[in-house]
Amino acid sequence: MVNIKWHLTKFVDIANNKEKLAESNSNNVYWIKFLTDDKFEGKAYLNNINGNYNIDVETRTINILNIEGNESYELYDGDKFLNLLYLTNSFHVSGDTLRLLYNNRMNYMQFERLD
């Protein structure tokens, strides 16, 4: 999970069995990379972002903290992406897929590994 660039592909609502692809998506937007020093970097639609995270691998819990960016207004799913990063409290990695879960693990953002 660490030192891998993860690209957001969709938002998933487990309880309602719904999926929504990220709007205006390309590999250049909606990505996050967790660095080894408990920091992360990424890109919403318009904003470059960075901040801190705390992770517990045994319990699969994660908290994303102190998100900073250049604070321009976001377009498409940029605001949703940023807001859900703050709500994220759990994660699951399987192969080239990362899920950042929130809302008592009833919703998640799904990411795919970028090379």
C-alpha positions as CSV (number, residue, x, y, z in Angstrom):
1,M,0.0,0.0,0.0
2,V,2.9,2.4,0.8
3,N,4.9,4.1,-2.0
4,I,2.3,3.1,-4.5
5,K,0.3,5.6,-6.5
6,W,-3.5,4.7,-6.2
7,H,-6.0,6.0,-8.7
8,L,-9.7,6.4,-7.7
9,T,-12.0,4.5,-10.1
10,K,-15.3,4.5,-8.3
11,F,-17.5,5.2,-5.3
12,V,-19.4,2.2,-3.8
13,D,-22.4,2.1,-1.6
14,I,-22.6,-1.4,-0.2
15,A,-26.0,-1.2,1.5
16,N,-27.8,0.1,-1.6
17,N,-25.7,-2.0,-4.0
18,K,-24.7,1.1,-6.0
19,E,-21.5,2.1,-7.8
20,K,-20.6,5.5,-9.3
21,L,-17.6,6.0,-11.5
22,A,-15.5,9.0,-10.7
23,E,-16.5,11.9,-13.0
24,S,-14.0,13.4,-15.5
25,N,-11.5,10.8,-14.5
26,S,-8.0,10.3,-15.9
27,N,-4.9,8.9,-14.3
28,N,-3.8,12.5,-13.6
29,V,-6.6,13.3,-11.2
30,Y,-8.1,11.6,-8.1
31,W,-5.0,9.8,-6.9
32,I,-3.2,9.3,-3.6
33,K,0.2,8.0,-2.6
34,F,1.0,7.0,1.0
35,L,4.6,7.7,1.8
36,T,6.8,5.9,4.3
37,D,7.0,8.7,6.8
38,D,3.2,8.8,7.6
39,K,2.7,11.5,4.9
40,F,0.7,11.3,1.7
41,E,0.5,13.3,-1.5
42,G,-2.2,13.2,-4.2
43,K,-4.4,15.1,-6.6
44,A,-8.1,15.9,-6.5
45,Y,-9.5,17.4,-9.7
46,L,-7.9,20.8,-9.4
47,N,-5.9,20.7,-6.2
48,N,-2.6,19.0,-5.4
49,I,-3.0,17.7,-1.9
50,N,-0.7,16.4,0.9
51,G,-1.0,15.7,4.6
52,N,-0.6,13.0,7.2
53,Y,-2.0,9.6,7.9
54,N,-2.0,7.1,10.8
55,I,-2.3,3.4,10.0
56,D,-2.7,0.2,11.9
57,V,-2.1,-2.8,9.7
58,E,-3.4,-5.4,12.1
59,T,-6.8,-3.8,12.5
60,R,-6.8,-2.3,9.0
61,T,-7.6,1.1,10.4
62,I,-6.5,4.4,8.8
63,N,-7.0,8.0,9.6
64,I,-6.2,10.7,7.0
65,L,-5.3,14.0,8.6
66,N,-4.3,17.5,7.8
67,I,-5.2,17.6,4.2
68,E,-3.7,20.6,2.6
69,G,-3.9,21.9,-1.0
70,N,-3.7,25.0,-3.1
71,E,-7.4,25.6,-2.1
72,S,-9.0,26.2,-5.5
73,Y,-12.6,25.3,-5.9
74,E,-13.0,21.7,-7.0
75,L,-14.9,20.5,-10.1
76,Y,-16.7,17.2,-10.8
77,D,-16.0,14.7,-7.9
78,G,-13.1,16.7,-6.4
79,D,-15.0,17.9,-3.4
80,K,-16.4,14.4,-2.8
81,F,-13.0,12.8,-3.0
82,L,-11.5,15.3,-0.5
83,N,-14.4,15.0,2.0
84,L,-14.4,11.2,1.9
85,L,-10.7,11.1,2.6
86,Y,-11.4,12.8,5.9
87,L,-14.2,10.2,6.7
88,T,-12.0,7.2,5.8
89,N,-11.4,5.0,8.8
90,S,-10.6,1.5,7.3
91,F,-8.8,0.0,4.3
92,H,-8.5,-3.2,2.4
93,V,-5.9,-4.1,-0.2
94,S,-6.3,-7.0,-2.6
95,G,-3.8,-7.3,-5.4
96,D,-3.8,-4.1,-7.4
97,T,-7.0,-2.8,-5.7
98,L,-7.2,-0.5,-2.6
99,R,-10.5,0.2,-0.9
100,L,-10.7,3.1,1.5
101,L,-13.8,2.5,3.7
102,Y,-16.0,5.0,5.6
103,N,-19.5,5.2,7.1
104,N,-19.0,2.1,9.3
105,R,-17.6,0.2,6.4
106,M,-20.8,0.5,4.4
107,N,-19.2,2.7,1.7
108,Y,-15.8,2.9,0.1
109,M,-13.7,4.5,-2.6
110,Q,-12.0,2.0,-4.8
111,F,-8.6,2.7,-6.2
112,E,-6.4,0.8,-8.7
113,R,-2.6,0.7,-8.7
114,L,-0.9,3.0,-11.2
115,D,2.6,2.1,-12.4
